[in-house]
Amino acid sequence: MSTRSSGTSTTGASKRPSPRRRRLVLCVRNDGYRASLDLGKFYISLADRDAESEGQLRVIDESGEDYLYPKSFFATVALPSAVRRRLLAAA
């Protein structure tokens, strides 16, 4: 079972990622993380090649911090670019 990573958060006002490094993912599972992830909600995933090579995604969750979660908990959804930009700008 994967666990939420602790002590690896990179989110903060001074470290806000550029829009090119962020993507939207849809939560499709939240087993064991119901307080941190809402099913059917879009979240921002931050680029992290090391995590992705291990089957994890770095996601900004309900706490406002980024943590590692199993890739299988999320789906990438194709959105029109105008919708994607608005959602990322609102986050």
Secondary structure as UniProt FT lines:
FT   HELIX           13..15
FT   HELIX           19..21
FT   STRAND          22..27
FT   TURN            31..32
FT   TURN            34..36
FT   TURN            39..40
FT   STRAND          42..46
FT   HELIX           49..53
FT   TURN            54..55
FT   STRAND          56..60
FT   TURN            62..63
FT   STRAND          66..70
FT   HELIX           71..73
FT   STRAND          74..76
FT   HELIX           81..90
//
